[in-house]
Amino acid sequence: MNQEFVALPLRRLADAALDRARRPGVRHAAVQVIRTRHGHLLLRNGSTTATADTERTALSVRVLTDRGHGFAATSELTAEAAATTAEHAWQVARACQPLGGGVVFADEPVHADALWCSAYQVNPFDVPEPERAAVLAGWSRDLLAAPHVSSVLAKLTAVQENRFYADLAGTTTTQQRVRVHPQVLAAGEHPRTGAVATLRSLGPPTARGWEYLGGTGWDWAGEIAAMPEHLAAKLAARPVRPGNYDLVLDASNLWLTVHETVGHATELDRALGHEMSYAGTTFATPELRGRLRYGSELMTVTADRTAPHGMATVGFDDEGVAAQSWPLIERGVLTGFQTDRSTAAAIGATRSTGCAFAESSSHVPLPRMPNVSLQPSPLPCNTQDLIAGVADGLYLAGSASWSIDSRRENFQFTAQRCHRIRAGRLAEPVSGAAYQSSTTDFWRSLAGLGDASTVTSFGADFCGKGRPAQAAAASHAVPSALFHGVSVLHVGGAT
């Protein structure tokens, strides 16, 4: 736990804010102090071109009355400023009362003096910047040694979040999360045809520390060594022929489809229309719970705020709700949603699933995606087994471009790498493959799953939502999977 953060007068700030908020008609009030540190490092062809290390700390207060909801924030961390901020939040709640429709919160047990810290070995901010840059420079040199690699971009993002929460019910939590995301992008040109292509590393963002770059949780040495060969294959690839194909999707590609077609589609605030003007709605609405055939019986998807090293993993959310896991889809049927305390109350749920999150203390918490994961086959089956069952199809790895409509129904995804499958074997590489479908048609075509040995946790570290827009991170542990008869288009150089 960051000692500078816990040394702040957090309890005194909370007491000052909550004492001011404790008024007749106030049903809930909470104070939150968030400190977020971002580190960025960018290298071009092994030379550092940009660095940044920023830190922001602020305090916010939420006040809920019978008929109004108020929020206010300040960057001044004094008891006087905290009390004034609570006064402003209460005034906002009062001003909103003529509009009616006050927010109702689902009940939650009190969690007093709770501490939680994410699992990591070495805080990346404890590693000197020259040492961080040296690792990226070494990867860049190894790639540039390949004759067809013309340029390399390498970057590292590191984030440390510290959060303190206290409310009138007596819950107080102090938490720390650390995550890192190294990325490498190699560009090349075919010596004979002049074709150009880029290839991005597959290594995902993760809630780990500096040890991740040394091989804990991902084989970076192995991936960097394999990238020149994959880039050469991409440079030599011929355009895919459009048609319907059986697809074997590697976990590095399928995670994004899960994120967009299941993760966002099962956010209850979206289903209730709260995101309609910005991030859209969803076809998966509350009255369809237990009735909607989302996918084949092979499809079971869980939401989880407790998964080790998950980027949405916490001890408690930003409304004081303890982390938990729950099903979203069971044997192909929609069974759950992602909620905070207000959306849970809106559908009569006994408690929230703990998805409230605010990017900073300047933002109001809203339901954000937990770690959403597709469960693997309980029977032995690796990726090669899935490929062996395909007579004529495509194998796709790595996420690239994507598009989806405002109701999360119709989509298109591309990949970093794509190969034909012929008679159960990987064949020649192809370029420009984009698969498209509707969400339920796609998941109903799910015909095979890899076992736990094929599962890898990928994810998004800057997923946007809300007005004003907020960024959040989430992981998706998924296996390789087989889908029958999916429409594939050629999209030129988009991949």
N, C-alpha and C positions, 0 to 999 in steps of 0.2 A: 504494500500500500504506500502511495506517495506521501512522504512525511510532511512536505510543505502543504499539501492539501488538508490533511487531517489536523494540521496545526492551526488552520484558520478557525476563527471563533464561530464554528458552524452552529453549535447549540444556542449560543447567544443570539445569533442572527435569526434562527428559527423561532426562539421564544419571543423575540421582539415582533416578528411578523405575525405569528399565530395569536399573540395577545391582542394585537390590533384587529385581527380578523374575527376574533371571538365576539360576535354580536348577535342580537336576537334575529332569528330568521336565517342565519347562516347554517347550512346543513353539512358543509364540508369545506375545509380550507387546507391547503398544503403549500409548503415552501420547498424550493429545490435550488441547490447550488451546483452548478456544473462547470468543471474546468476541462477543456479539451486542448490537447497539444497535437499539432500536425507537423510531420517532417516529410520533406520531399527532396529527392535527389535525382537528377537527370544527367545521363552521359550520352554523348554522341561519338561513336567510333572510339570508345574508351576514354574520352576526355570529358571531364565534368563541365557542363554548360549551364546548369541552374541548380540552386539549392534554396531551401526555405525551411524555417523552423518557427512556427507561430504558436501562440498560446492565448486562450481567451477564457476568462472566468466571469460568470454573472450569476445573479440571483433572480428567481421568479416566484410569484405567488399566484395561486388560483383560489378563487372564492366562489362557492356555489350557494345560492339562496333558493327559496321556494320557486322563484320565477325568473332568476337570472344567473348568468355565468360571467365572472370577471377574471381578467388576467392582466398582470403588469410585471415588468422586469426592470432591473437596474444592474449596472456594472460596479456600483459603489457598495462595498462590503462592510457597512457599518450598521449597528443596531438601529440608528436613526433612519438610515436609508431603507432598511428592511421594513420598518414600521410604516414609513411613507409609501412604500411599494404596496404593502397590504391594504393601505387606505385607498390607493388608486384602484386596485383590483376590486375592492368592495364598491367603489363608486361606479366602476364599469358594470358590475353586476346589477346595481340599482338602476342604472341608465337603461339596461336591457330588459328590465321588468315589464314595461308596457308591451313588449313584443310577445310576452308569455312563453310557454314551452320551456321552463327551466329544466336543467339537466338533472336526471336521476342517476345515482350511482348504485351499482350492485354492491352488496356487503362484502367485506373482506376481513379476515382475522387480523388482529393487531400483531405486528412484528416489531418488537422493541429492541433497539441497540443491535441491529443485525449488520454483520460485516460480510462482504463477499469480494473475492478477487479472482479474475480469470487465470487459467493455468498457462504459465509460460516459465521458461528457465532464465532468459536474459532479456531485460528490458532493452529494446533497440535504441532508446535514447541514452543508455549508458555506454553505448559503443561509439567511439570517436568517429566523426564524419569521414576522415581519411581512410579509416578501416572499412567503413561501409562502402565508400567509393571504390576501394581496391578490389572488393569482391565483384562488383559490377564490371569494373575494367577488365578483370581476368576473364569473365564470361565473354565480354566483347572481343577480346584478343583471340580467344579460341574460335569464335565464329568467323572473324575476319580472316583467319588463316585458311579457310575453305576458298577455293578459287572462284566460285560463283556467288559468294556473298560480297556485296558491294558496300553495304553500310549497315550499322547496328545502332539502334536506340535501346538504352537500358535505363530503367527507372525503379526507384524504391519509394513506396509510401509507408509511413509508420504513423500510428495513431495511439494515443493514450487518453482514455476518458476517465475522469473521476466525478462521481455523483453522490450528493448527499440529499436525502429526502426526509421530510418530517410533516406529519399532518395532525389535525386536531384529535383524531382517534387515538393517537399515541404511537403510531408506527414511526420508526426512525431507521433509516438504512444508509450505509456508507459502502460504496462500491468502486472497483477499478477494473477497467478492461484495457487490454493491449492487443493490437492487431497489426499485421504487416502484409504488404503486397509487392513482391518483386515482379517485374515484367521485362521481357526482352523482345524486341521486334527486329527481325533480320530481313533485309531487302536484297534481291539479286536479279541478275539478267542472264538469260540464256545466251551462250556465246555464239550460237549459229542463227537462231531465229530472232534474237533481240527481244523476246518476250520478257516481261518484268513481272515480279510477284513479291509479295511480302508474306512472312510467316511469324505469328506471335506465339510465344511460349504458352504452354497450357497450365503451368503451375498456378494454382488459385490463390486468392487472398485468404488469410486464415487468422484466427485468434490465437496466435503463437507469438513468440518473441524472436530475437535475433538468431536463435538456434535453427530456425526454419531455413535460413539461407545456407546453413551448413549441412543440410540433408535430413533434419528431423521433420518428418511428415511429408517430405517430397524429395525425390531423387533429382536435384538440380544438375548435378554433374552428368547424370545419364541423359537428361533432357537436352542440355546444351550440346552434348556430343552427338545426339541424333538429329538435331535441327538442320544441319547442312544437307543431309541425305533427304529429309522431308522437303526442304526447299527445292532441291534439285528435281524431285519428283513433281512438285507443283509447277515448276518452270516448264517441264516437259509434257504436262497434262493437256489432253485434248478436251474440247467442250463436251459436256454431258449431253446426251440425246434426251430431250423431254419425253416424259411418259409416266406410267405408273410403275413403281418399283417396290419391292420389299426392302425395307431399310433396317440396317443394324446401326444403332446410334450408340457411340461410346459415351460414357458418363460425362466426358468433357464437353460434349455437345448437348446431351439431353438435359443437363441441369438447367439451362436457360429456358428450355421449353416448359419444364416444370415451374420455374419461377414465374413466367408470363401467363401460362394457361391454367395453372392451379393456384400458385401462391397469391397472385393479385386477384384472381377470380373469387377467392374465398375470404376476402377481407369484408367484414360485415358492414363497415361504414360505407364501402363502395356499393354493396348490395342495397343499402338503405338510401342511396342517392347523394351522400355527403360529398362525393368526389366528382359529381356529374359534370361540373363546369371546367374541370382541369384534367384529372386522371381517368375520367370516364366511370361507367357503371359496370355491371356484370350480369351475365345470363343466369348465374347461380344465386338465386334468391331464397330467402328463408323458408318460404312455403314449399320449396322443392327438397328440403332436407329429408332424407329417408326415402325419397321417391325418384330422384333424378339418377338415371343410368349414365354416369359420367364416363365410364370406360369399361373395359372387359373385366372379368372376375379376377384377373391377375393383378389388377391395379389397387394397391393399398397405399395411401399417402398419409403421413403423420406430420403434425406440427409440433415443434419442440423448442423450448427456451432453455433446455438443460444440457444439450449435447456437448461433450467435451470439444473445445476448440471451435465451436460454432460461432459465427460472427454475430448472430442474434442472441447468443447465450448470455444470460444475466442471472443474478440471484433474485432480483426483484425488478419489476418494471417501474415506470415513472408515475405510477399511481399507488405504489406500495403493495402491489400484488406479487406473491411469490411465484417464481418460475415453475412451469409445469409442462407436460406433454399431453397431446390428445389427438384423436383421429380426425382427419378431414374427409377422407374417402376410404371406405371399407369394401373390399371385393367389388370395386367398380361403382359403388353407390355413394352419393354425397351424404355425409353424416355430420359435418362440423363446419365451424367458421372461426375466424380470428377476431377476437373482441377486446375492447377495453371495458372499463367499468360502466360507461354510459351506454355503449351499444349492447352490452350484455343485458343491462336492465331493459333496454328497448324491446328485446324479444323474450323477456321473462326468464332469462337464465339466472340461476342462483348465485353465480359468481363469474367474474371476468376470467378469460384465459391468459391474461397478463401480457397484452401486446402493446400497451401504451408506451410511446417513446417520443422524445423531443430531441431534435438535433442539437439544440443548445437551450440555455435558459431564456433566450429571446424568442423561443418558439413554444406554442401550446402543444402539449403531448397529444398525439393522435394514434389510432391503431396502425402499427407497422408490422411488417411481415416477420414471423418467427423463422427458425430453420425449418424448411418444408422439404420433406424427403420421401422418395419413392422406395418402398420396401423391396428387397431382392427376393429371388426365388429361394424357397427352403430346400430345394433339391439341387444337387451338384450341376452346375452349368457355367462354363466360362464363355468369354467372348468368342473364342474360336468355335465352340460348340454352336453358338447362335449363327455364325457365318456358315458353318458346315451344313446347316439346314436350309440355306438359300440357294436356289438354282440360278436366279438372275436378279441382282439387286445392287445396292450401294451400301458402303460403309462410310460413315461420317464421324470425324473427330474434331474437337475444338469448336468453340462458339465464335461466330462472326457477326454478320448483320441480322437484324430481325425487324419484324413489323407485325402489329396486331391491332385489331379495331377497338373501338371504345367500349364494347361490351365483352371483350375477351373471347370472342367466338371464332373469328377468321384470322389466320396468321400465316407468316412465311419466315423461315429460318434458313441460314446458310452455315457453312462450316469452314474451318481452317484447312482441313484436308479431306479429300474424298477419293475413294477407290471403287471401281466396279467389283462386284462379286459375281463370279462365274463358276457354276457347278460346285458350289460350296467352298471356293477358295478366293482369296483376295487377288485381284487382277490389276489392270493398269489404272493409274491415277486419272481422274477427270476433273475438269474445272467448271466453275459456274453453277454448281448444283444448289438449287433452292427448293426445299420441300414445303408444300403448303397444304392446308386442310382447315376444317373447322375443329374446334377443341374436342367436342364429343365424338366426332367421326374418327379423329386421330387416336384418341385414347381407347375407343372401342376396337380399333384395329391392332391393339397391343396383343402380340401372339407369343412372346417369349421374354423371359427375364434372366439376366445373369444372376449368379449366386453372390454371397457376401464377398467373395474374392474379387469381384468386378466393381465393388462399390468404392467410389471416391467422393469426397466432399469438395464441391466447387462452390462458387457463389459470386454475389455482387456486393461491392463495397461502397458504391454510391448510387443507391436506388432512390429515385425521386418521387415525391408525392406531396400533396397538400398545397394550400395557399395561405401565406407565402410558402414557397417550395422548401421542403426539407429533404436531407439525404439521410439514409440509414443503410445498414449492412445486414446481409442474411446469407446463410450457407444452405446448400442443398446436397445431401448425400444421396446419390443415385447409382444404380447398377447400369451395365449395358442392357440394351433392350432391342427386341425385334418387333417391327410393325409391318403389317401386310398391306400391299396395294396403295401406297401413298403417292400422290401426284408430285412430280418433280419437274421444275422448269429450269431453263438456262438463263442466267442473269448476267452474262458477259463477264466483266472483270470485277464484279462486286465482291467476290470472295478472296 
